[in-house]
Amino acid sequence: MLAFAVEEAGARRLGLSRDVRERLLALIDRREQQALGFALDIKDLPPSEIKKRLAPFVAESERQGLALLTVEQRSTLQQMQIAYRGMESLADPDMARVLELT
């Protein structure tokens, strides 16, 4: 999700300051470096297990990045993600909760 925020168009749509965008880029770089070793440890696992093991890491990365955004920017970023993923995003349990889907 953070990739949308740091792309030129996304940063403009979110109204990110230069400082926040640089902090997000630094966070993404740091987390990608941390993920390299982790990826080597899980590379031989079945795809479903890889997804399961990566989920907490991805969630923590997004939590750290979203903490740098305002509430309005977070909402806009979620809208951008829904637009990108389309109807598939409605199957995501977190998105369903946000949208109050049953």
C-alpha positions as CSV (number, residue, x, y, z in Angstrom):
1,M,0.0,0.0,0.0
2,L,2.8,2.4,0.8
3,A,4.1,2.1,-2.8
4,F,1.0,4.1,-3.9
5,A,1.9,6.9,-1.5
6,V,5.5,7.4,-2.6
7,E,4.8,7.3,-6.4
8,E,4.8,10.8,-7.9
9,A,1.1,10.8,-8.6
10,G,0.2,9.3,-5.3
11,A,2.3,11.7,-3.3
12,R,0.6,14.6,-5.1
13,R,-2.9,13.2,-4.6
14,L,-2.2,12.7,-0.9
15,G,-0.6,16.1,-0.6
16,L,2.5,14.6,1.0
17,S,5.2,17.0,2.1
18,R,8.7,16.4,0.9
19,D,9.8,15.4,4.4
20,V,7.0,12.8,4.8
21,R,7.7,11.4,1.4
22,E,11.4,11.1,2.1
23,R,10.6,9.4,5.5
24,L,8.3,6.9,3.7
25,L,10.9,6.1,1.1
26,A,13.5,5.6,3.9
27,L,11.0,3.3,5.7
28,I,10.4,1.3,2.6
29,D,14.1,0.9,1.9
30,R,14.8,-0.2,5.5
31,R,11.9,-2.7,5.5
32,E,13.0,-4.1,2.1
33,Q,16.5,-4.7,3.4
34,Q,15.0,-6.5,6.5
35,A,12.8,-8.6,4.2
36,L,15.7,-9.9,2.2
37,G,17.0,-12.2,4.9
38,F,13.5,-13.2,5.9
39,A,12.7,-14.1,2.3
40,L,15.7,-16.4,2.1
41,D,14.5,-18.3,5.2
42,I,11.0,-18.9,3.7
43,K,11.7,-19.3,0.0
44,D,11.3,-23.0,-0.1
45,L,7.9,-23.0,1.7
46,P,4.6,-23.5,0.0
47,P,3.0,-20.2,-1.3
48,S,0.3,-20.3,1.3
49,E,2.8,-20.6,4.1
50,I,5.0,-17.8,2.7
51,K,1.9,-15.5,2.6
52,K,1.1,-16.5,6.2
53,R,4.6,-15.8,7.5
54,L,4.9,-12.5,5.6
55,A,1.6,-11.2,6.8
56,P,2.8,-9.8,10.2
57,F,5.9,-8.2,8.5
58,V,3.8,-6.5,5.9
59,A,1.2,-5.4,8.5
60,E,4.0,-3.9,10.7
61,S,5.5,-2.1,7.6
62,E,2.2,-0.6,6.7
63,R,1.5,0.4,10.4
64,Q,4.8,2.2,10.5
65,G,4.1,4.0,7.2
66,L,0.5,4.9,8.0
67,A,1.7,6.4,11.3
68,L,3.4,9.1,9.2
69,L,0.2,10.1,7.4
70,T,-2.8,12.2,8.6
71,V,-6.2,10.5,9.0
72,E,-7.3,12.2,5.8
73,Q,-4.3,10.9,3.9
74,R,-4.8,7.4,5.2
75,S,-8.4,7.5,4.0
76,T,-7.3,8.7,0.5
77,L,-4.6,6.0,0.4
78,Q,-7.2,3.3,1.1
79,Q,-9.4,4.7,-1.7
80,M,-6.4,4.6,-4.0
81,Q,-5.8,1.0,-3.1
82,I,-9.4,0.0,-3.7
83,A,-9.4,1.7,-7.1
84,Y,-6.2,-0.1,-8.0
85,R,-7.3,-3.6,-6.8
86,G,-10.9,-3.2,-7.9
87,M,-13.5,-5.7,-6.6
88,E,-10.8,-8.0,-5.4
89,S,-10.1,-5.6,-2.5
90,L,-13.6,-6.4,-1.1
91,A,-12.4,-9.9,-0.3
92,D,-9.7,-8.5,2.1
93,P,-11.0,-9.0,5.7
94,D,-9.5,-5.6,6.8
95,M,-11.1,-3.8,3.9
96,A,-14.4,-5.5,4.5
97,R,-14.2,-4.3,8.1
98,V,-13.4,-0.7,7.1
99,L,-16.3,-0.7,4.7
100,E,-18.5,-2.5,7.2
101,L,-19.3,-5.3,4.8
102,T,-20.9,-8.6,6.1
